[in-house]
Amino acid sequence: MGKRTRESFENETLPPTTKQQEEVASLDPSLPTLPWMRKPLIVDSFPAVQVHQLGCLDPRLISALQDIGIESLFPVQVAVWQQVVGLGGGERDICVCSPTGSGKTLAYALPIVQMLSTRVVRRLRALVVLPTRDLAVQVKAVFDTIASAVGLSVGLAIGQTQIANEAAELVELPRKCVHHFSTSEVEMLDFPSSRIDILVATPGRLMDHITSTEGFTLEHLRYMVIDESDRLLRQAYQDWLPHSLERIFTKGQSKQSLLKGLGRGFGMANHYRAMKMVVSATLTRDPAKISQLKLCFPLLISANVEEKRYQLPKQLQSYKMVTELDKKPLHLMVLLQMLEDQKTIVFTASVTSTHRLFLLLQCCGTRLKAVEYSSLQHQHDRSKALAAFREGDAKVLIASDAITRGMDVEGVMNVINYDVPVYAKTYVHRVGRTARAGKPGSSYTLLRREEVRHFKEMLQKVENSKCKRFKLPQQTLDELYPCYIEGLFQNSWSRHYIVDMLCAIQNCSLYLKF
């Protein structure tokens, strides 16, 4: 046999640990996947477990979970727990592919906090990288609820403040030197030390700290989480991934310790391997992208037992509404009125469409309070809008796809696709804002007749994608039409808006036979 290289280890799959817990499911052989991705650990084979029954869970963490209303863990959380904390935990890197709202954030946060709860010296031992600021803030909040119970500190690096201020929260620099006049000697009292145990960061700001923050180091890292991995791997972000991986390990480490380390980080000196956790609801299968992660004995944890690539929550009810372009605003208004007391997110195809639709709803005399969320807004305005929606001050959030990934807003009952998404992946992330954590939810997609075929073909790539036809009551359309017209003319619009609206009014009038 030839000499085994690191690449051979990265593409090797270890045999299942137990037959009861590792169910083998073959994926579509036509897809360009690595061999280990064809043999996932299926989440459905794990039952939900009460938190007090979870082996090795710190009593302080049990209390912290119960304080926020968590009495049991979802199957994906149990599966990840066993791979991180269970027997042999940390020996393999894991890729987690599970539907939106299935509890992936807590799935990696809880075992990381458990494993770091016995640390003595404070060092940066866990890094979580996410593509957006808002998502990073949300993930940090999850860590904060449990990490504080065991004395761990969680930092945030997303560029909301000046880098010097952010660096001061992450690293404690040496105190000033002391000059001994009697001996003319200068003594350094301290070395730079970490103020945090866990860091949640966006890739750009992470690179800023790696390159310019004195005392910031990844050499003690034991866990690295790459959340929303398909987006992070698709965009370069200053080549953050190769630079980060280069800095995880110290120069004195051997390849043997790198491959065989247990990843616990608190025992023998050669246990240096950092465990990687790659997380997404739509995990890429592209070997070229996966190879960038430098995975060691990777294991795929998946909720998908079918050959289809994407999966929707089982409790999601999906509906489609076939309409014409000039009737879409009116149909949306009627639908929102029917869903008046329920939190609803409306997705559009672009930031421009988001703003126009928001202005239209503002001027059409509906009782619903709507807020706008798009990447065109300043971070402060986005955060303010999201806070109003979270707290229930606004029942409708008009959004671009900036909020499709990972954002968890409690109580969202409905998602409306005002513009049909081009890709199945986008559709999965959009409708995944509802029907989360086992709760029911509904999605509505407004389709022009020429879009019906594309939508049907797109859903063929998605499991649990049955979509019923939904028809608005004609009486409600007739009743709301005068308010719609009145609202348009009592507000000042630019010339191109007026032309667009007059065309819409004319067409709607013919449609409603006014």
N, C-alpha and C positions, 0 to 999 in steps of 0.2 A: 504493500500500500504506500502511496505517496505521502509526502509530508502534509499535515493538515494546517491550513491557513486560517486566519481569523474569518475570512469570507466564508469558509466552509462551516464554521461555527454559526455564523449569522443566519445561514439558510438551512440549518439542521433543525429537525423537530424531535424533541424528546418524546418517549412513549408516554401514554396517558398515566396519570397517577392512580386513579381508581376508575373502574368501569362505571360505577354508579354516578360519578360526577362529571365525567368527560364523555360526551356524546359526539360521535363523529358525523359530520354532515358534509357531503360533497357539494361544492359549488359548481357553477357552470364551467365545464372544462374549456369552453371557447374563450373565456376571459383570460387575459395575460396575468395570472396571479402566481405568486411564489408557492412552492409546495406546502409550506406550513400554514398558508392561508386557506388551503382546501380542507383542513382538518381542525375546525374551530372547537373551542369549549363552548357548548351551547348553554346560554343563560337559563333557558326554561327548565333545565334539569336540576336547578337549584331552587328549593322552596324558600319562601319568605321566612325570616327568623326573627324572633323577639330579641331586642337588644340585650336584655338581661341573660339570654341564653347563649350569646355569642362568646365563644371561648377566648380567654385572655383579654377581653375588653376591660379597660380600667374603670373601676366604679365611678370615678369622677366624670368620665366620659358618658357613662350610662345616665347619670343625673343630668348632664348638660344636654343630652339628646332628648330626654324626657321633658326637660324644661321648655324645649321648643316644639313639643308635641310629636316627637318621633318615638314610637314604641316598637317598631319593627323595621327591618331592612328589606329592600326589594331584592329580587334574585340577582341582578347585576352587581349590587353592592356586596352580597354574600360571596359571589364568584371572585370579585377582585380582592376582598378581604382574605380569602383562603390563599390566593396567590402571593399576597404581600406579607401577611402575618402568619399564615398556616405553616405546617411542616415543609421545610424547603423553600419558604417564602423568600423572594428576592433573588433567586437563582436565575430567573428568566425575566426578560423584558416582556411586557404585555401590550397588546393593542386591543382597545375596547371599542366595539361597534354596537351601539344600542340605540333604540329610538329616542327622539327628543322627549324630555320629560320623564325618563326612566330612572333618574337619580344618579347620573354619572359623576357629578361634582362631588357629592358626598361619598361616592364609591371609592374615589382615590383620596379624598381629604381625611376620612376617618382612619384608615389604616396608617397613613403617614403620620398623623398626630399620635396615634397609639404607639408606633414604633419610636417616635422621638420623645415620648413622654418620660423616658428614663434618662435622658441626656443630663450630663453634669455641667459640661462647659458649653456655653452658648456659641454656636457657630452656624453659619448658613448651611443647612443640611438638606433643604428641600426647595426646589425651584419649580414654579408653575408658570408657563408661558402661554399667553392668549393673544388673539389678533387685535382686539379692540379695548379701549379704556373702560367702556361701560361694562363689558363682560368681565374684565379684570376686577373692577370694583365689586361686582356681584360675587365672584368667586372668593375674594378676600373676606367678604361678609360671612360666607359659609365657614371658612376657616376660623374666623374670629369667634364664632359661637361655640366652638369646641376647644380650640387651642388654648384659650385663656383659662379653661378649667384645669389644665395640667401645667400651667406656667410657661407656655410657649408664646413667643412673640412673632407676629406676622407683619411683614413689611409690604409696601406697595410702591411699584416703580412704573409709572405710566405717563410721566411728563406733565402732570397737572400743575406742578410748581417748578421753580428754578432747580436745576440739577444740583446746585450746591446745597440747597435746603433739603432736597430729597436724600442726597448723600449723607447728610448729617443724621438723618433718621435711620440709615442703614448701617453706617460704620462709625465707631467711636475711635477717633484719632488719638495718637499719643499725647499725653500731657506735655507741657513745656519742659525742656531740659533744665536740670538743676546744676548750677555752677558752684562747686565747692572751692571757696576762696583759699582755704588753708592748704589744699593740695593741688589747686588749679586743675581739677578734674571736672569733666562734664558727665553727668549721669542721666541716661534716658529712663524715665520712670515706667513707661508702658510701651507696648506694641499696639498697632491697630487691631481692633477687635470688632466682631460683628455685634450689632444691637438686636439682630433678629435671628430666628431659627428657620423661618419659612419666608420666601419671597414670591409674590405674585407680580408678574411684570408683562409688559408688552415688549415685543422684540427690539424695537428701535431704542427704547429707553434702557433696556438691558444692555445693549451694545454700548450706549453712552457710559454706563457705569463700568463695564468691563474695560473700556479704553481710557477712561479719565478719572475714575474715582479711586483715590488712594485708599489702600487697605481692603478694597472689594475683591473677593476671591471666590471661585467655585471649587477650589481644591478639596474642600471637606464635604462636597455634595454627596448625598446618599440616594436622593430621589429626584428625578427630573420628569415633570409632567408636561406633555405637549397637547394642549386642549384645542379643539377645532383644528386638528392637525392637517386636514386637507387644504384649508385656507393658508395655514402657516407654511406649508411645503410648496404651495403654488406661487407665493410671493417671496422675494428675496429678503426684504427687511435688512439690508446691509450685511447679507451673508451671516446672519446671527447664529444659525445652527452650527456650521463648521467651527466658527470661532468659539462658541460655547463648549462644544464637545472637546476641543483642544485644551480648554482650561479646566475641565472637570478633574483630570488626573494629574498628580504631581509627577515631576520628571523621574523620580527615583522608583516609580512603580514598575513592576515587571508585567509582561503580557500575561503571565500565568495568574498573577493576583487579579489582573483586570478581568480575566475570563472566569475565574473560579471563586472570586470573592462572594461572600454571602450577602453583601449589601446591607447588613445590619448596622455597621458603622460604629459599634461600641465595644467590640471584642478585640481580637488579635490585630496587630498592626497591619497585616496584609489583607484585611477585609476592606478593600477600597472600591469595589465595583459599585457604580451608581446605577440603580435600577431605573429604567425608563418606562413610562406609561404614556401610550399614545392613544388619544381619545377623540372620537367623533361619531356623530350619528350617521355620517356618510363617509366612512373611511375609504381612502384611496386604495386601489389594488395595483397601482402602477409600480412595477419593480424598481424603476429608476428613482422614483420619489421615495419609496420605502428604504432604498439602500442608503439614502442620505442620513438616516437615523442611526446607522451603525448598531443595529439591534443584536443582542446576544441571546441565543436560544429563544427566539420570539414565540409567543403564544397568542393566538387570536381568541378573544372572548367576544362572542357574538350572540345576539338575540335572534338572528335570522337563520331559520332552519330550512328555508326554501331556496330555490335557485335565484330568485329575484334579488337584486342588489340592495334595494332600499326597503324599509319597513315603516309603517305608520302605527301609532298607538292603537291597540285593539278597541279602545273605548271611544275612538273618534268617529263621528258621523259626518260623512262628506256629501255635499250637494253641489249641483251645477245649475246655473241659470243662463239660458240662451237669450241673448238680446242683441240690439243693434248699437253701433257706436254712439249715435246721437241720443239714445235712450238710457245709456248706462248711468249718467248722474242721477236721473230721476229714480231709476230702479234701485240704486244704492241708497238713496234717501228713504225710500219706502222700506227697504230691508232694515236699515238702521232704526227706523221708527218702530218696527215690529220687535226689534231686539233692544228696546229702549233702556231697560234696567240692567242690562248685562254688559260687562266689559268686553269690548270688541276692538280688534286690531284690523285696520284696512291697509292692505299692501298694494303699492303701485309699482310701475316698471322703472321709474326714475325719480330723482330728487325734484326735478321740475314738475312732474306730474303730481308728486306728493304736495308740493306747495300750492299748485293750482286747485287741486281737489280740496285742500284745507280751506282756501279762500272761498271756494264755491259753497261748502257746507256752512261757513260762517255767515254767508249773506242770504241764505235761503230760508231763514225763518224757522228752522227746526229747534226744538227744545233741547236737543242734545248738545252738551259741551264737548267739543273736540279739541285735541292738541296735535301739533305737528312734530314729527321726529325724522330728521334726515341729516345726512353728512354735510349739507350746506349750512346748517346751523352751527353756531358757536357751541363748544362743549357745555358751557353753563346753561344755555337755552335748552339743549337736549336733556340735560340732567333735570332741569326744572320741569320740562314737559313729562318726562318719564315719572318723576316723583308725583305729579298731579294725577297721572293715570294709575300709578300704584295705589295711591291713597283713596282713589275713588272720586276725586274732585272732577275728573273728566272720565266719561264712560267710553269715549272713542279716541283711538290713537291712529292717526294717519301716518304711515311710515313707508320709507323705502326699505330696501333689503339690508340696510345697516343694522336692523334689529333682528334679522332672521336667525342669527346664530347664537344659540346658548342662552339668550336673555330669558330669565324666568320671572314673570310677573304673576303673582298669585291672583287667582280668581278670573283669569281670562276665559270666557265661555265660548267666544266665537272668533274666527279668523275669516276675513273676506279678501279674496284675491280680486281686487278691482281690475287689475291687469293680469292675464294668465302668465305664469312664468314660462320661460323658454326651456328650462332644464328640470328634470325630475328632482335633482338634488335641491334646487331652490324651492321647489314645491314642498318637499319633505321638511325643510328647515322652516318654511313659513307656517304651515299648518301645525307644526310642532310647538308653536307658542301656546296652544290650547291642548286639552286632554292630557295634562301632565300629572305625574305622580298618581296614576290610577284613577283620576277624576274624569268625568265625561266632558266632552267638548264638541263643537261643530265647526265645520269649514264650509264656506260658500265661494264658488268661483264663477265670476261673470264672464261669459264667453260670447264672442261674436260667432256667427254661423260658420265663418271660414276658419275659426280656431278650434272647432269641435273635434275635427279629425286629429289634429296635433295633440290636443289634450288627451284624447283616448289612447293614442300611441304612447304618450308619456307615462300614463298611469299603468301601462303594461309592465313597466320596469319596477313597480312598487307593490309590495305585499300589503294586504289589508286595504286595498285602494278602491273598493266598491263605492261608486258615486251615484247618488240618486238625483233625479230631476226635481227641481224646486220651481214652483210657479207662484208669482206674487198675485194677490187678489186684485182684480181689475178695479173694484170699488175703491180700494185704498189708493191706487194710482190716480184715479179721478179726483179723489178728495185732496190729495197733496199737491196736485198740479198747480192750482191757483197760488198757493203759498210759494211754490217754486218760482213761478213767474214774477210774483211781487218782490220776492227777495232779490232777484237779479237786478231789478230796476231801481231799487232803493239804495243801491250802493254804487260808488264810482268805480268804473272799470277802464282799463286802457283800451285803445281802439281795437286791438286784435282780440281781446276778450269779448268785446261787444259783438264783433262779427261772428265769433264762434258761438256765442250764446244765442244770437238771433237765429242762426242756422238750427241750433238745437231746439229752440222754441218752435220754429216753423215745423220741423219734422215731428216733434212731440205732439203738436197740435193736430197734425194729420193722423198721427198714430192713435190719439185719444178721441179723434172725431169732434174736436171743439169747433 
